[in-house]
Amino acid sequence: MLAFAFLHLIQRAMRVQSQAVAPMAIIIIIVIIIIIIIIIMITIMQYADTDTSCARARELIRYILRDYLRIRLRKLSQFPVYYLDKDNQALLSSAERIWLHEYWDNKSQLLQNRFLGALPGHLQSLTNDDNAPMDMVRRPSIQKHVYARICGDLGQLTPSPTPGSVAPTSTQQPLELVEGETYLVQYSVLRKFLMEPDHDGKVELI
């Protein structure tokens, strides 16, 4: 359509010139054509910038998702037996459950072939069964601090004691987290707001 419009304008300019009309009309037509060309070029450049921005946004989203998946898999590989528990498997996706089972099967078989087979029977267990002499399950620490944005009313909270500190007493001040603010706080304090459906949306980890 634009090409036909240009052609039509040029034909009009030639017709005007052939009829010996004042040169000012030809100049006006040429200026109009130049303006239209400039507008088209600007529009093309804007579309090009939009495509570039969209491509960068897609790459950023892919990077964030890949980094998130790497963190999830690293955490699963650190505490495989803990997340193999039935109660904790509900926290995983179906793909993560499949990956975790395959990972633990391969790792336990490797450990068994390398050195566990040479140990006494009561020392070969990697889980908390009847033969285990101690707690063999490695668990993630819920006493670590996390950054959290408060998105709802949490009420008064009681901070849990850190390892090596005394237990909370009756004189200990309750913890009040203001809605809309961001805090660095122990994960154990906020855990129920992240795990229980009744408190969904009240806390966001950053």
RAUR-V991907 format. One record per pair of residues at least 12 apart in sequence whose C-alpha atoms are under 6 Angstrom apart, sorted by the first residue. I is the first residue (numbers start at 0). J is the second residue. If there is no record, write none. Layout:
BEGIN
I&J / I&J
END
This chain:
BEGIN
12&25 / 78&137 / 81&138 / 141&186 / 141&187 / 142&185 / 142&186 / 142&187 / 143&185 / 143&186 / 144&184 / 144&185 / 144&186 / 145&183 / 145&184 / 145&186 / 146&182 / 146&183 / 146&204 / 146&205 / 147&181 / 147&182 / 147&203 / 147&204 / 147&205 / 148&180 / 148&181 / 148&202 / 148&203 / 149&178 / 149&179 / 149&180 / 149&202 / 150&178 / 150&179 / 150&201 / 150&202 / 151&178 / 151&201 / 155&173 / 155&174 / 155&175 / 156&173 / 156&174 / 157&173 / 157&174 / 158&188
END
